[in-house]
Amino acid sequence: MKFGVVVFPGSNCDQDLVDAISIGMQQEVVKLWHKSHDLQGCDFILLPGGFSYGDYLRSGAIARISPIMQEVVQHANSGGYVMGICNGFQILTEAGLLPGALLRNVNQKFICDNVYIKPATTNLLPTRLLDLNKAYKIPVAHGEGRYHADTDTLKRLHDNDQIMFKYSSNAAETHELYNVNGSLLNIAGVSNEKKNVFGMMPHPERAVDPELGNTDGRAIFESIVELVNA
Amino acid sequence: MFIHYKSQTNVEQHTTVETARKLGLLEEEFERIKQILGRTPNFTELSIFSVMWSEHCSYKNSIVWLKTLPKSSPRILAEAGEENAGLVDIGDGYACSFKIESHNHPSAIEPYQGAATGVGGINRDIFTMGARPIAQLNSLRFGNIHSEKTQRLLRGVVKGIGDYGNAFGIPTVGGELFFDECYNINPLVNAFSAGIVKVGQTASATSYGAGNPVFIVGSATGKDGIHGAAFASKDITEDSVNDLPSVQVGDPFQEKLLLEASLEIIQSGDLIGIQDMGAAGITCSTSEMSAKGEHGMDIWLDKVPMRQANMVPFEILLSESQERMLIVMKKGAEQTIKDICDKWDLYCEQIGVVTEGGQLRYYQNGELVAEVPANDLVLGGGAPVYHREYREPAYFSEAKKFNIDEVEEPEDLQAVAEFLATHPNIASKRWVYRQYDSMVGTATMSTNAPADAAVVKVKGTDKSIVVTVDCNSRYVHADPEQGCAIAVAEAARNIVCAGGEPVAITNCLNFGNPYVPEVYWQFVGAIKGMKKACEALGTPVTGGNVSFYNQSSDEGPVFPTPTIGMLGIMEKKDNKMTLAFQQAGDAIYMLGEAQNDIASSEYLYSYHNVKLSPAPYFNMESELNVQAAVKELIADKLIQSAHDVADGGLYITLLESAMPNELGFDVETDKNYRKDAYLFGESQSRIVVSVAPGKQEAFEKALQNKQVTFKKLGVVTRHDCHIDGVLFHGISVAKKHYDTALEQILE
């Protein structure tokens, strides 16, 4: 199992992801440069958080046409695993690999905070080992994280079990009160129809290192590592 | 007033005393320039002198006193003034580069860009040293929070800091926010950054080796920020909006690319020197690097990548366009720097060459447009140095007449408690810090266990840095010497409470007009207090900046505000201490002696509206004793939490310790003191700690032979806060009021 973290100009969570996977999970991981066409034989591609291309035009809008993304799209279309976190999620929606869009937070501000999310299913790779009744404390840090999709899409996401995470209370209640950015249905993360591409706004890589006092994100990486290695 | 000399490109262009005056130079300075050059300068040359000799670049009105500050210790690798930022050895082959800088004047006019470019500038100072920034803090002061103007400034500044810092990708881990009418027109925006570099891999702001190529790297040069340094060196008034072209525009995306490219260039091994272009742009970087390396430069201004057409030489030389670096490489390494910049999609142009001798020659299309000696432009070289007159202001002795007996003790102390907990100066700054990414970098240890100072891991080692910015400017106004000593002592206390060892400071000296003797008296007093405290605490000054003219023509100067940014080191991560109570049943103690003192407290100033009183009680020896005791208690694992008594007094300290884990407290006051003074007074050198039941005996024993007064106040409880048996409030209600007070005003 080999992980690849794509580095766009303006990515700033790439090293955090590399640390979480290499130090936290003891897995092989390499960085993939945006100008390259080589995925270096990686099985699992991660698109990190940050402000790729300065968020010029629109978050993720320019990153999706970078050279490496042509390969990432091909990798995904042939069934390979791809996951985007924060800006990575935005890029995947812009690239059409994930349904919906991420709009400006409802309070019109950047929000950095510890929030709780609960898995909406355990049928997706990153939530396989998670407890459906548990809230996981995972930090968010974004200005454009309000998940939006049309009614038909939302219905398909629901019917096909593609909703990965919802914002919740610390007791896993998914009330509107705990909806940090105004996302439809409290959606914090989704998958594609084939369930090999995933996106989430919260940063699980920020909740892996025990020295930071929060390891709730480990279960997500463990789910990925365990299944793929099995 | 902004001068447009667009059509005047002629080298011979005549200048007079009047031209010099318009550029902010004194008559005597104009005479001196003529002497240096042996002729009358042309307009371009005069512009160069005017920015280099502005207060902002030359420190001409402050350097005499700055030189009295302690600046060395075995840990100091780069002393104050030697490089772009201070450099401190943190052991195991690593060093920390850190600095604080003001961006007050730009923020007063254009809060969003003013604050954003302040963040950009301070981070460039860190990574030109070769250090990768790992932590940012900021210290902000505004006028009356209920005024529309303050709210506009606050929103803009916070968004500017957030948008820039978040995109740049370095966590903002702490800071200060303070409101007072004295900042109505002139807010203070001070930005701090700290970075890590391996010892021996640092870069220097120098230039030498005739024939070596000089490059400009980063953004193209435009007309923004021309005369920014001169603008920062005069009073802020309502007319300052006319100086809008003096404000720069920031692009954090370029900064991020510049960071990565600069570090790669430094690590290439082919670098001679590097300096960022902040104040006074190409002028400042070419002259300071050349003076330091005792060489000259020929610079070809037409080679500079330009954002707009028809820029004349003085505009190119003075432009403060952001995200640019001046880099001198070894001859033959031209392709190395070009390849790195290509990789990061940055402009990289050779704009000149290092020469023998100390002359700076600037050419435009082959024509010499200015020639000046580098050394005469810079601090420590030919820049003027002034001894300014100072005089004790009348209010100082007036303040000393304050007598606590003239203040009636309120009957309803619960109302005072509620008032203070929701006062904008004390209430949670959540509205602000939620807009800053505090966790990027996965190294912030003070998010999930809050502490008196920010604690950030140095990855690849077992160490952390512990950083804080502190200054209670009300104390400094009341008594500059004592108040500034308190600012240093409080910064150290915060670092000690978080589990760190204070090692050095950087300062941001925000004062009024230095030509006003009463203002200069405040400056001199503050420096004396800082010197005393830094010597006592063993924390030398590694640099910083001076911001004078924080003064509105109609409303007098701002409070003297010498913001202290302090660096501490934590050798082992298990030494980290939180401010949060951990468990009901733990005992609560106060270390340090209570006083019958409410002087300069938020309680006296805002609740009783007594605006003039001395600085709070402070004794350096007690301070050192209490800090030493807490260090030992933490090392011996005898305490569960440590939190210093600061703004709002003991009551606010207890509340702040109780809230993170939603616990309560049950404490008794001491009948030997007025109850309001005991609960809300701000006398210094006190720390509240909590102790697990099984460790109380060992705890008390450990303190018995120390020169520290301690007193058991009570216990941590599950939910409710009782004082002398009276229920003040449940913790969930108090926490909600405290957390949302700023939001209530701003949303």
Interface residues (C-beta under 8 A of the other chain):
Chain A: P9 G10 N12 C13 Q15 D16 D19 A20 G49 G50 F51 Y53 G54 D55 Y56 K109 F110 I111 C112 D113 N114 P139 A141 G143 H203 E205 R206 V208 D209 E211 L212 G213 N214
Chain B: K159 G162 D163 N166 A167 F168 G169 D251 P252 F253 Q254 K256 L257 W344 D345 Y433 R434 Q435 Y436 D437 S438 M439 V440 G441 T442 A443 T444 M445 T447 N448 A449 K457 K459 K573
